[in-house]
Amino acid sequence: MRAPRLAALELKRFGRGRLPRAALVALLLLPLLYGALYLWSFWDPYGRLDRIPVALVNEDQGAEAGGRKVAAGADIVRGLHESNTFDWREVSAAEARRGVADGTYYLSLTMPRDFSERIASSAGESPETGALRVRTNDANNYIVGQISRTVFSEVRSAASTKASRSFLDRIFISFSDIHGATERAAKGADRLDSGIGRAKQGSKDLADGLRDAKSGSGKLSRGLKKLDKGAGELQKGSRQVADGTEQLAGKVNTTADRVRPFLRDHGQTIADSAQLVADGAGAIREHLDVLVETAPAAETGTRKAADTLATVYRDRCEKPADAQPAPDQADLAGPDPACADLKKARDAAAEAAKLTKDVHTVLKDYDGDVEDLDKDLGTLQQQARALKKAAPTLADDLDGAVAKINKLNEGAGKVADGARTLHTGLGTARSGARELDAGIGKLGAGANDLDGGLFRLADGSGKLAGGLHDGVDRIPDYGKQDRDRRTGVMADPVRLATQDLHKAPNYGTGFAPYFIPLSLWVGAMVAYMLIQPLNRRALAAGASAWRTTVAGWLPVAAVGVLQTAALMSVLHWGLGLEMARPAGTVGFLCLVTACFAAIVQWLNARFGAAGRILALALLMLQLTSAGGTYPVQTSPGFFAAIHPYLPMSYVVDALRRLITGGGLGPVWQAGVVLAAFTAGALALTAVAARRSQVWTVDRLHPELSL
């Protein structure tokens, strides 16, 4: 019988009664007790620190510094409440001491009465350091004490930084005050120097300007003469324009008087005609494809019909006089009625032929582009509709246009009148320009005298302004933003920049690589308490050692796979364990459970009842040397020495990469190591199976039985 069938028979015996079935279910769920329950118990302890009661005592009385109220204790209390680090409970000092002693509070933080006063003393003559008092009791909980030391170290650092920032900020403000006063003095000197300089320059500019003004006044006089001449020409031209617009207005009004009655009386007729055009264009657009196809044939057909009717009419009704027979009595009665009808038909056919030709010509002009023709017809249709809409108000629109022409005529007349007024005014300006030229000459001499006196005054004010500016450049001045940046750097000059490449979101995720292999090892141990390490049927049948080994290993390996599925399902969907590589994690754990099953099988097959104790001892050695909690380098030398030789060391490293991410080098290495352990354990079990085929006194009467 083959090994898989022997393994299946071994598992089937668990289905023969309630107790075996219950044992199988317990066996499958046993890893949950170690894996899921352990991880659940401290899945995210740091996320629940706000449930830890901590006494907070604020005895700070506050202080006064620089005219401002300093309440450092109240600031720290407010910050602690906002941080949600612990369950902060404000109590008295006596209650805090009792609470820490009897375990009501895990620890206490006290701000003394003079805390703000000491902080504010940094600005005085005798600066002192402020002290925060922390009271812990490791008898309550050692871990909380360790956490509190880290938290309060950050609180102390933040309080010290804030105090330093306040002290440094006052120093920078003092610099800014001195800088501001010096800068104001420098600006005043600048204004004085600038004013004197402007006065000096102004006096020079005045003299130069008066000379230029003398020259300019002459140019002004000559320019006004030219302007006066141009104004005369403008007056003449504007009058001509006014006369022209007056003639235009007369013609427009005359024409409007003739057209207006027609537009008012035939507005509806125009609208109906426009609608007819729009409807016709729409009808053509609807049958445009048919029209394009039939236009050539229609032109040819109507042309032939017109020619035929013209020939018939000519032969019947337009024969020469010498070819006609003598008129009978009926001819004498008058023209033939049939010829009259035939002429109408001929004319109608000719008109139809001309129409079809025009249509065909239009289509040929579009070169078969139906879309452009349709677009133009659409435009015609749209414009015809617009004309229809506007037809009732065409007379009113005409009145509006006439009114605008009349307004233009009126404006042209005003322009002509204005040009005449301008011409008159420029004549007066010519006389004033001559008088101005004479007065400017008198001012030039006084401006030259003023320029000389201001030269010496400007030199002294420039030296004063330069010295003050040198002082301003040497005194620092920091704005609020720059001041905050500098005080922040000086108060806390060293910052720690951390980068977490593959961050575990919580405590449970970080410890999962440690507890998962623990639970699978325990599952394999318990499985071999219910399943024989060496299949008895195979031993009784004298099967080969390898077949006996595999038949005893496969059932536990299969149970281990089911244990893995149950454990990982609860961890993922129950506790929320997120894996960077879910499929790789589950597949790797199947290899882990196969390896653990092979090792535990060999211990039980080789050492019997003592093998169970050895499996437990081996588990303890692996847990203490795998580096699952602290790095193995922090352990005593013995555990560091055995670390590389135990399979769980490689399992923990590989699961960390599979769950939280990172390179897969440790995973492949662990896979090779586990495969080697599995093969080696199965080989050793096969040796034990060969020995078990021989019955000895020790097997019949074992010294120890569990």
VOGU-3710 file (C-alpha; in Angstrom, 3 decimals, decimal comma):
1> mraprlaale> 0,000/0,000/0,000  1,403/3,420/-0,973  2,308/6,075/1,575  -0,462/8,629/0,626  -3,127/5,929/1,056  -1,651/4,918/4,412  -1,694/8,580/5,470  -5,323/8,929/4,392  -6,312/5,853/6,386  -4,558/7,325/9,427
11> lkrfgrgrlp> -6,654/10,496/9,160  -9,903/8,584/8,514  -9,812/6,997/11,932  -10,538/10,449/13,398  -13,957/10,343/11,794  -15,219/7,206/13,508  -16,609/8,799/16,651  -17,396/12,046/18,398  -14,291/12,094/20,551  -11,842/11,535/17,645
21> raalvallll> -13,599/14,212/15,603  -13,451/16,606/18,550  -9,771/15,801/18,961  -9,135/16,597/15,280  -10,973/19,924/15,561  -9,018/20,793/18,704  -5,822/19,841/16,907  -6,637/22,187/14,016  -7,534/25,090/16,306  -4,726/24,622/18,830
31> pllygalylw> -2,277/27,004/17,038  -4,870/29,757/17,453  -4,329/29,594/21,235  -0,653/30,375/20,784  -0,707/32,541/17,697  -4,004/34,440/17,625  -4,561/34,796/21,378  -1,002/35,930/22,117  -1,005/38,463/19,294  -4,508/39,636/20,180
41> sfwdpygrld> -3,525/40,253/23,803  -0,949/42,893/22,851  -1,892/43,682/19,237  -1,453/47,461/19,637  -0,477/48,371/23,221  1,096/51,704/22,201  -2,174/52,684/20,537  -3,983/52,241/23,874  -1,657/54,187/26,147  -4,442/56,724/26,611
51> ripvalvned> -6,132/54,135/28,882  -3,265/54,179/31,411  -4,152/56,457/34,362  -1,381/58,928/35,178  -1,502/61,582/37,909  -0,862/65,152/36,741  -0,067/67,779/39,385  0,187/71,447/38,342  1,337/73,614/41,289  2,807/76,291/39,013
61> qgaeaggrkv> 1,852/79,828/40,098  2,888/81,523/36,870  5,273/84,470/36,481  5,748/87,847/34,784  8,445/88,403/32,139  8,864/91,371/29,852  5,377/92,615/30,638  3,844/89,306/29,604  2,222/86,582/31,700  4,165/83,305/31,646
71> aagadivrgl> 2,230/80,110/32,500  4,593/77,297/31,491  2,841/74,730/33,689  -0,563/75,404/32,170  0,958/75,206/28,676  2,432/71,772/29,426  -0,858/70,538/30,927  -2,775/71,680/27,865  -0,255/70,044/25,546  -0,383/66,752/27,483
81> hesntfdwre> -4,182/66,627/27,312  -4,072/67,288/23,576  -1,417/64,593/22,992  -3,616/61,711/24,290  -0,441/59,902/25,363  -1,817/58,780/28,755  -5,064/59,137/30,681  -3,951/62,330/32,417  -5,845/63,017/35,658  -5,231/66,323/37,400
91> vsaaearrgv> -4,998/65,688/41,150  -3,286/67,126/44,188  0,288/66,258/45,144  -0,808/64,126/48,111  -3,322/62,163/46,055  -0,680/61,597/43,376  1,759/60,145/45,927  -0,880/57,800/47,368  -2,071/56,765/43,911  1,413/55,853/42,659
101> adgtyylslt> 2,115/53,942/45,862  -1,087/51,851/45,856  -1,282/51,342/42,072  -4,194/53,711/41,335  -1,842/55,612/39,040  1,084/54,079/37,222  3,152/57,256/37,618  2,856/60,998/38,253  4,160/64,235/36,718  4,441/67,397/38,834
111> mprdfseria> 5,061/71,022/37,821  6,407/72,801/40,969  5,149/76,166/42,212  8,105/78,151/40,849  8,258/76,375/37,487  7,221/79,409/35,365  9,304/81,729/37,562  12,420/79,664/36,881  11,642/79,531/33,178  11,149/83,321/33,060
121> ssagespetg> 14,404/83,905/35,012  16,371/83,308/31,809  15,683/86,949/30,938  16,918/88,243/34,325  20,217/88,558/36,114  20,054/85,136/37,893  18,726/82,528/35,446  17,634/79,172/36,890  16,499/75,905/35,337  12,950/74,681/35,784
131> alrvrtndan> 12,455/71,088/37,017  9,660/68,646/36,176  9,238/65,940/38,863  8,342/62,418/37,760  7,442/59,649/40,222  7,289/56,009/39,033  6,760/52,666/40,748  8,122/49,617/38,904  6,099/47,463/41,288  3,030/48,622/39,381
141> nyivgqisrt> 4,413/47,828/35,934  8,008/47,899/34,733  7,159/48,433/31,036  4,991/51,487/31,770  7,912/52,971/33,680  10,174/52,485/30,675  7,583/54,040/28,326  7,076/56,980/30,682  10,802/57,746/30,729  10,752/58,112/26,956
151> vfsevrsaas> 7,549/60,200/27,002  8,727/62,519/29,782  12,099/62,920/28,119  10,246/64,316/25,098  8,105/66,512/27,389  11,240/67,883/29,092  12,913/68,469/25,734  9,837/70,284/24,389  9,567/72,460/27,536  13,289/73,294/27,427
161> tkasrsfldr> 13,092/74,133/23,751  10,110/76,407/24,313  11,874/78,233/27,168  15,022/78,647/25,082  12,998/79,946/22,170  11,369/82,552/24,419  14,755/83,724/25,789  16,412/83,853/22,373  13,383/85,582/20,871  13,744/88,430/23,396
171> ifisfsdihg> 17,425/88,777/22,466  16,597/88,978/18,778  13,816/91,487/19,495  16,329/93,698/21,355  18,631/93,596/18,353  15,667/94,510/16,177  14,791/97,477/18,434  18,350/98,870/18,241  18,435/98,225/14,516  15,084/99,938/14,097
181> ateraakgad> 16,160/103,074/15,977  19,407/103,336/14,021  17,580/102,696/10,795  15,093/105,471/11,544  17,972/107,879/12,227  19,652/106,799/8,977  16,418/107,303/7,102  16,094/110,796/8,610  19,642/111,607/7,497  18,787/110,188/4,080
191> rldsgigrak> 15,762/112,412/3,871  17,847/115,431/4,898  20,593/114,594/2,406  18,031/113,796/-0,228  16,193/117,055/0,430  19,371/119,108/0,229  20,430/117,190/-2,846  17,062/117,783/-4,421  17,255/121,464/-3,487  20,733/121,721/-5,016
201> qgskdladgl> 19,678/119,823/-8,064  16,502/121,820/-8,165  18,375/125,102/-8,187  20,576/123,829/-10,994  17,588/122,411/-12,783  15,803/125,714/-12,288  18,634/127,640/-13,968  18,866/125,071/-16,748  15,145/124,956/-17,008  14,820/128,684/-17,326
211> rdaksgsgkl> 17,337/128,672/-20,139  15,405/125,854/-21,758  12,188/127,722/-21,027  13,534/130,808/-22,796  14,299/128,679/-25,798  10,986/126,854/-25,432  8,934/130,026/-25,209  10,302/131,074/-28,580  9,430/127,674/-29,983  5,998/127,963/-28,387
221> srglkkldkg> 5,375/131,249/-30,133  6,379/129,790/-33,482  4,399/126,624/-32,800  1,263/128,548/-31,947  1,592/130,355/-35,216  1,601/127,024/-37,051  -1,282/125,763/-34,922  -3,268/128,868/-35,763  -2,752/128,180/-39,435  -3,724/124,504/-38,992
231> agelqkgsrq> -6,794/125,510/-37,028  -7,912/127,618/-39,969  -7,573/124,644/-42,273  -9,412/122,459/-39,724  -12,232/124,996/-39,605  -12,543/124,922/-43,384  -12,442/121,104/-43,597  -14,914/120,531/-40,769  -17,345/122,908/-42,479  -17,087/120,872/-45,681
241> vadgteqlag> -17,772/117,657/-43,712  -20,790/119,291/-42,054  -22,144/120,337/-45,452  -21,656/116,806/-46,788  -23,428/115,120/-43,848  -26,264/117,611/-44,257  -26,697/116,569/-47,899  -26,510/112,870/-46,898  -29,160/113,365/-44,234  -31,447/115,055/-46,763
251> kvnttadrvr> -31,148/112,197/-49,253  -31,605/109,541/-46,542  -34,700/111,245/-45,183  -36,186/111,592/-48,688  -35,560/107,927/-49,512  -36,857/106,805/-46,104  -40,081/108,743/-46,682  -40,631/106,791/-49,919  -39,673/103,340/-48,529  -41,282/103,580/-45,110
261> pflrdhgqti> -44,947/103,279/-46,267  -44,078/100,209/-48,351  -42,350/98,515/-45,388  -45,250/99,287/-43,066  -47,935/98,136/-45,577  -46,131/95,003/-46,859  -44,376/93,770/-43,751  -46,483/90,610/-43,656  -45,916/90,012/-47,377  -42,157/90,267/-46,845
271> adsaqlvadg> -42,418/87,889/-43,885  -44,496/85,397/-45,929  -42,005/85,551/-48,795  -39,134/84,988/-46,394  -41,003/82,042/-44,875  -41,588/80,648/-48,384  -37,853/80,900/-49,097  -37,041/79,247/-45,759  -39,534/76,431/-46,410  -38,177/75,961/-49,931
281> agairehldv> -34,616/75,780/-48,658  -35,725/73,281/-46,011  -37,497/71,133/-48,605  -34,414/71,148/-50,819  -32,224/70,134/-47,861  -34,536/67,226/-47,072  -34,297/65,897/-50,679  -30,777/67,114/-51,397  -29,347/63,655/-52,095  -32,124/62,915/-54,636
291> lvetapaaet> -31,668/66,336/-56,221  -27,929/65,785/-56,692  -28,503/62,394/-58,312  -31,346/63,478/-60,631  -30,185/66,995/-61,572  -28,149/65,971/-64,673  -30,956/63,780/-66,000  -33,547/66,448/-65,207  -31,560/69,062/-67,124  -31,239/66,779/-70,159
301> gtrkaadtla> -34,912/65,731/-70,038  -36,348/69,209/-69,644  -34,024/70,509/-72,374  -35,214/67,842/-74,774  -38,838/68,470/-73,853  -38,393/72,221/-74,368  -36,719/71,670/-77,738  -39,465/69,265/-78,829  -42,262/71,654/-77,835  -40,437/74,534/-79,546
311> tvyrdrcekp> -40,162/72,484/-82,753  -43,812/71,468/-82,631  -44,875/75,022/-82,012  -42,668/76,316/-84,818  -43,920/73,687/-87,290  -47,529/74,171/-86,424  -47,898/77,804/-85,564  -44,957/79,685/-87,207  -44,938/78,370/-90,831  -43,955/80,859/-93,581
321> adaqpapdqa> -46,845/82,583/-95,374  -46,122/80,999/-98,795  -46,191/77,516/-97,289  -49,532/77,967/-95,614  -52,722/76,931/-97,460  -55,422/79,374/-98,231  -57,357/80,183/-95,141  -60,675/78,558/-94,851  -63,660/79,884/-93,075  -62,436/78,665/-89,678
331> dlagpdpaca> -59,081/80,401/-90,046  -60,765/83,612/-90,807  -62,543/83,395/-87,502  -59,229/84,180/-85,539  -55,955/82,595/-84,191  -55,861/78,880/-83,450  -56,596/78,289/-79,700  -54,343/75,222/-79,809  -51,339/77,360/-80,729  -51,947/79,583/-77,746
341> dlkkardaaa> -51,935/76,573/-75,412  -48,935/75,137/-77,221  -47,054/78,397/-76,767  -47,749/78,348/-73,041  -46,484/74,795/-72,888  -43,381/75,716/-74,889  -42,633/78,690/-72,629  -43,209/76,638/-69,497  -40,931/73,883/-70,803  -38,232/76,437/-71,658
351> eaakltkdvh> -38,516/77,962/-68,208  -38,289/74,479/-66,624  -35,238/73,678/-68,756  -33,608/76,950/-67,681  -34,427/76,202/-64,028  -33,019/72,637/-64,150  -29,925/73,976/-65,896  -29,439/76,607/-63,214  -29,879/73,934/-60,532  -27,358/71,667/-62,266
361> tvlkdydgdv> -24,950/74,593/-62,652  -25,213/75,348/-58,950  -24,531/71,713/-58,097  -21,536/71,650/-60,416  -20,193/74,795/-58,757  -20,177/72,855/-55,486  -18,268/70,063/-57,245  -20,448/67,399/-55,654  -19,818/68,651/-52,102  -23,303/68,092/-50,713
371> edldkdlgtl> -22,286/69,095/-47,207  -21,230/72,618/-48,300  -24,425/72,996/-50,346  -26,483/71,824/-47,399  -24,614/74,260/-45,157  -25,322/77,191/-47,543  -28,979/76,177/-47,817  -29,099/76,064/-44,033  -27,633/79,569/-43,900  -30,227/80,763/-46,464
381> qqqaralkka> -32,988/79,114/-44,475  -31,731/80,732/-41,254  -31,427/84,186/-42,842  -34,898/83,887/-44,417  -36,345/83,064/-41,021  -34,489/86,007/-39,522  -35,934/88,252/-42,258  -39,384/86,911/-41,503  -38,904/87,686/-37,844  -37,615/91,197/-38,563
391> aptladdldg> -40,163/92,030/-41,318  -42,835/93,464/-38,981  -40,306/95,953/-37,516  -38,394/96,926/-40,672  -40,071/100,332/-40,749  -39,076/100,982/-37,126  -35,511/99,856/-37,851  -35,441/102,261/-40,800  -36,567/105,092/-38,516  -33,737/104,223/-36,109
401> avakinklne> -31,141/104,321/-38,890  -32,485/107,675/-40,140  -32,298/109,071/-36,607  -28,625/108,050/-36,374  -27,845/109,760/-39,716  -29,548/112,925/-38,476  -27,551/112,724/-35,251  -24,337/112,375/-37,269  -25,287/115,470/-39,229  -25,913/117,394/-36,020
411> gagkvadgar> -22,545/116,280/-34,590  -20,672/117,344/-37,740  -22,182/120,806/-37,386  -20,980/121,030/-33,787  -17,472/119,974/-34,851  -17,402/122,768/-37,429  -18,477/125,314/-34,801  -15,802/124,018/-32,395  -13,080/124,315/-35,029  -14,049/127,952/-35,542
421> tlhtglgtar> -13,809/128,592/-31,780  -10,390/126,857/-31,642  -9,066/129,028/-34,424  -10,098/132,148/-32,535  -8,513/130,932/-29,234  -5,169/130,090/-30,817  -4,901/133,644/-32,072  -5,164/134,876/-28,467  -2,560/132,280/-27,328  -0,012/133,665/-29,817
431> sgareldagi> -0,076/137,030/-28,029  0,366/135,404/-24,562  3,372/133,353/-25,731  5,264/136,509/-26,724  4,748/138,002/-23,229  5,895/134,721/-21,532  9,169/134,699/-23,463  10,084/138,120/-22,048  9,396/137,156/-18,364  11,446/133,926/-18,380
441> gklgagandl> 14,616/135,788/-19,234  14,429/137,731/-15,922  14,278/134,554/-13,749  17,492/132,945/-15,095  19,978/135,144/-13,177  18,477/134,422/-9,685  18,545/130,618/-10,197  22,317/130,615/-10,847  23,020/132,326/-7,480  20,918/129,737/-5,508
451> dgglfrladg> 22,767/126,744/-7,016  26,164/127,823/-5,640  25,030/128,085/-1,963  23,468/124,644/-1,776  26,630/122,782/-2,904  28,434/122,923/0,504  25,316/121,885/2,480  24,800/118,753/0,355  28,364/117,472/1,037  27,942/117,439/4,854
461> sgklagglhd> 24,523/115,734/4,863  25,853/112,933/2,622  28,631/112,052/5,141  26,108/111,904/8,018  23,765/109,555/6,141  26,656/107,253/5,104  27,850/106,781/8,708  24,376/105,912/9,994  23,839/103,368/7,222  27,110/101,631/8,096
471> gvdripdygk> 25,806/101,211/11,636  22,460/99,826/10,412  24,225/97,207/8,275  26,209/95,941/11,277  23,219/95,613/13,632  21,103/92,490/12,832  17,352/92,832/12,322  15,137/89,745/12,163  11,497/89,612/11,157  9,042/87,327/12,963
481> qdrdrrtgvm> 9,441/84,491/10,490  13,234/84,751/10,447  13,280/85,189/14,237  11,177/82,045/14,724  13,466/80,094/12,406  16,654/81,210/14,174  15,303/80,697/17,691  14,047/77,257/16,649  17,507/76,262/15,388  19,390/77,697/18,350
491> adpvrlatqd> 16,971/76,277/20,930  17,033/72,816/19,345  20,064/72,708/17,041  20,039/68,937/16,465  17,058/67,121/14,970  16,734/63,401/14,368  15,580/62,545/10,845  14,220/58,997/10,808  13,223/56,921/7,822  11,366/53,640/8,257
501> lhkapnygtg> 11,740/51,561/5,114  9,149/48,925/5,978  7,133/50,101/8,967  5,004/47,639/10,923  1,701/49,403/11,662  1,409/48,016/15,211  3,008/45,883/17,893  1,149/42,707/16,856  2,345/42,907/13,256  5,922/43,257/14,472
511> fapyfiplsl> 5,638/40,161/16,692  3,662/37,996/14,239  6,856/36,495/12,688  7,756/35,274/16,196  4,443/33,817/17,399  3,301/32,220/14,127  6,155/29,628/13,973  5,738/29,060/17,723  2,096/28,083/17,225  2,907/25,824/14,261
521> wvgamvayml> 5,621/24,009/16,248  3,180/23,430/19,110  0,623/22,215/16,584  3,096/19,634/15,262  3,975/18,519/18,816  0,327/17,984/19,757  -0,412/16,305/16,433  2,160/13,592/17,171  0,499/13,024/20,523  -2,576/11,833/18,590
531> iqplnrrala> -0,922/10,396/15,468  1,799/7,738/15,551  5,116/8,992/14,141  5,569/5,674/12,320  2,541/4,183/10,614  1,718/0,868/12,334  0,097/-0,635/9,243  3,259/0,020/7,285  5,411/-1,483/10,014  3,166/-4,551/10,287
541> agasawrttv> 3,140/-5,010/6,525  6,914/-4,817/6,353  6,870/-1,738/4,129  10,101/0,039/3,294  11,496/2,497/5,794  10,875/5,477/3,466  7,262/4,480/2,861  6,723/4,069/6,593  8,333/7,480/7,237  6,292/9,344/4,616
551> agwlpvaavg> 3,077/7,601/5,740  3,672/8,915/9,268  4,728/12,400/8,113  2,015/13,210/5,548  -0,990/13,245/7,956  0,677/15,739/10,299  1,919/17,844/7,372  -1,646/17,919/5,995  -3,028/18,884/9,394  -0,326/21,555/9,597
561> vlqtaalmsv> -1,483/23,086/6,304  -5,037/23,252/7,683  -3,701/24,755/10,914  -1,859/27,387/8,856  -5,003/28,243/6,896  -7,084/28,586/10,073  -4,428/30,634/11,887  -3,759/33,057/9,028  -7,491/33,501/8,344  -8,092/34,567/11,947
571> lhwglglema> -5,010/36,817/11,996  -5,944/38,543/8,723  -9,718/38,843/8,911  -10,074/38,725/12,687  -7,165/40,809/13,986  -6,410/42,772/10,820  -2,904/41,488/10,027  -1,829/43,001/6,703  0,887/41,166/4,759  3,080/42,696/2,079
581> rpagtvgflc> 3,115/39,323/0,264  0,049/37,290/1,374  0,420/34,397/-1,069  4,157/34,110/-0,388  3,519/34,166/3,374  0,973/31,327/3,272  3,095/29,261/0,891  6,187/29,728/3,031  4,262/28,725/6,191  3,197/25,488/4,472
591> lvtacfaaiv> 6,910/24,719/4,012  7,516/25,688/7,662  4,829/23,344/8,983  6,155/20,525/6,778  9,658/21,049/8,199  8,453/21,249/11,817  6,384/18,088/11,336  9,428/16,225/9,994  11,636/17,326/12,923  9,046/16,471/15,599
601> qwlnarfgaa> 8,333/13,148/13,847  12,009/12,201/14,024  12,270/13,100/17,710  9,215/10,967/18,519  10,253/8,096/16,247  13,834/8,000/17,506  13,438/8,736/21,214  9,854/7,642/21,874  8,241/9,285/24,886  11,425/11,230/25,629
611> grilalallm> 11,169/12,741/22,161  8,181/14,814/23,278  10,289/16,348/26,017  13,132/16,911/23,565  10,694/18,637/21,140  9,610/20,977/23,947  13,227/21,663/24,901  14,140/22,349/21,273  11,219/24,784/21,106  12,550/26,658/24,139
621> lqltsaggty> 16,017/26,880/22,591  14,589/28,238/19,337  12,395/30,808/21,080  15,317/32,173/23,101  17,780/32,295/20,183  15,583/33,257/17,205  15,804/37,020/17,868  12,026/37,358/17,770  11,843/40,079/20,441  15,257/41,690/20,914
631> pvqtspgffa> 18,135/41,380/18,419  20,070/38,184/19,027  23,225/40,280/19,547  21,752/41,469/22,876  21,357/37,883/24,140  24,055/35,996/26,082  26,768/34,377/23,983  25,246/30,872/24,187  22,056/31,893/22,393  23,968/33,892/19,794
641> aihpylpmsy> 26,130/30,813/19,140  23,217/28,418/18,480  21,175/31,008/16,539  22,454/30,047/13,037  21,840/26,309/13,560  18,122/26,296/14,407  15,349/26,509/11,780  13,151/29,008/13,612  15,898/31,661/13,325  15,527/31,593/9,540
651> vvdalrrlit> 11,714/31,381/9,728  11,483/34,581/11,814  13,761/36,543/9,458  11,878/35,340/6,367  8,422/36,109/7,813  9,503/39,646/8,622  10,296/40,233/4,944  7,085/38,543/3,780  4,792/40,392/6,215  6,301/43,891/6,452
661> ggglgpvwqa> 8,220/43,949/3,154  11,829/44,108/2,057  14,232/42,078/-0,031  13,520/38,358/-0,524  17,086/37,161/0,085  16,329/35,869/3,616  13,175/34,163/2,297  15,064/32,156/-0,322  17,775/31,321/2,209  15,153/30,165/4,720
671> gvvlaaftag> 13,477/28,060/2,027  16,750/26,248/1,312  17,481/25,744/5,037  13,976/24,417/5,762  14,128/22,075/2,795  17,456/20,762/4,092  16,069/20,305/7,632  12,998/18,551/6,212  15,026/16,151/4,076  17,483/15,480/6,909
681> alaltavaar> 14,717/14,851/9,448  12,885/12,480/7,070  16,130/10,617/6,408  16,792/10,218/10,143  13,189/9,099/10,645  13,677/6,475/7,920  16,696/5,146/9,859  14,557/5,030/13,009  11,801/3,234/11,050  14,259/0,567/9,890
691> rsqvwtvdrl> 15,303/-0,007/13,492  11,659/-0,165/14,588  11,064/-3,170/12,339  13,087/-5,221/14,877  11,353/-5,773/18,215  13,558/-5,434/21,282  13,008/-5,775/25,011  13,069/-1,955/25,356  10,211/-1,627/22,857  8,160/-4,313/24,626
701> hpelsl> 8,840/-2,836/28,088  9,843/0,847/27,731  11,495/2,504/30,721  9,371/5,659/30,309  5,852/5,984/28,900  3,818/9,168/28,310
//
